[in-house]
Amino acid sequence: TATVNPTPAPSSNIPRLTESLKLEHQFLRVPFEHYKKTIRANHRVVEKEMSAVISGVTDAAGSDLSPDDAVNHL
């Protein structure tokens, strides 16, 4: 049986490959940073809303409201 050895990339292609990877990194970094910023902002909004909901539920549970009034309060 013959063994097949993959041929390594010619040394002349390595600088081009390196430059290509650097270029791709730059094109991906900006959208990724925007994505992370959006995720952080959405996370803060969700935490704020959850805090408001929990506070509203706690207030409704601690008061002497009828079930319909409690639902309207929430």
C-alpha positions, 0 to 999 in steps of 0.5 A: 500500500502506498501512503499519501502525504499531503503536500505542505503549502508552498512557502510563497503562499504563507505570507498571502494566507497570513495577510488574508487572515489579518484582513478577515479578522478586521472585517469580523471584529467590528460586527462582533464588537457591535454584537457584544454591545447589543447583547450587553444593552439588551441584557441590561434592559431584561434585568431592569424589566425583570426587577420591575416585574418581581417588584410588582409581584411582591407588591401585589402579593403583599397587599389586600387586593382582589385577584382582578385588581392584582392583575390590573396592578401588574 
